[in-house]
Amino acid sequence: MNHLSDRINKLSTSQTLAMAALARELKAQGKDIISLSLGEPDFNTPDFIKEAAKKAIDENYSTYPPVDGYADLKEAICRKFKRDNNLDYTPANIVVSTGAKQSLYNVAQVMLNDGDEVILPAPYWVSYYEIIKMSGGIPVEVPTTVESDFKITPEQLEKAITPKTKMIWYSSPCNPSGSVYSREEMTALAKVLEKYPNIFVVADEIYEHINFSGTFCSIASIPGMFDRTVTVNGVAKAFAMTGWRIGYIGAPEFIAKACTKMQGQVTSGANSIAQRATITAVDADPSVLNEMVAAFKNRRDLVVGLIKEIPGLKLNVPEGAFYVFPDVSSFFGKTLRGTEIKNADDFSMYLLGEANVATVTGDAFGNPNCIRLSYATSEEQLTEALRRIKEVLA
């Protein structure tokens, strides 16, 4: 370890990827593991998008693309932002990257100096904390609970702001809680930020279309917020394109230029074939996703109903994404089948060892009282997983 940098030694391993790897290892040993740990749709990429990729191969899109993305892809992303979010971005505001995770990393690298504080409503996506920390920033967690639907209030936001606050990062629909901020709630948070014009917002909208609430609000569409918001999105979740690795931002031009400069020294442009396919994806009417979204809603209802039958678990009803985030703290301090449950880590490992069900501890998302279960799998698998969990908690 002495040969490695302090930077990497201080970096935590992604708990979602670690649990998924452990589940695969146990499966390879012959154990009947049901993995509810990874956030990946179990649908195939739609055929019309695959056909666009094949066409791009035939048309020899095999040379280096522009660092910030093909011009016609950036134009298509602008059309998508206008159609779905009422945001008037131009191609100069758009940067296409190798997944939304790189988009987030670029923003952190070009915006944060050592000691800058970034407000993180907790729970938050597992990589926010480490990306901010790696970029010299200081994550400032604002805790929420299942009773508040895992949403922060304007009062909590105001209290978390200090002279060192540079940004606030959040996702809606939220990974891991599935919570969706309404326009009224967003407007109330924006009202607080009005008083602090030097604070920028990173709005992660990757689950935008997997949304059962019937409404969606981009904070950048609220008056006064457009010029201080970085809107992050991509095609991984809605179009089942996780392996295609395409994310993008809409941002003030000075931030977009800085991200392009950063990306030019790290990865350069994103995969050329995937970019061509993404044009077809973002230009598609969102109604093509209705069948998949309906399937996720049915699974949400199934899982919520089954969890409510398990004494000791508390949960909100998620309005988006494909996760549930139950509070399991009533089991802390208890001994189950000879195993003492001290925290969410113990609880998650207990479920893996006794029920052969892989979940992710809430500690990874900034909430030590919960665990995350993904319902991006079949109803049959979900029913069996919850049956096993109920049995080993009885």
Disulfide bonds with the S-S distance in Angstrom:
none
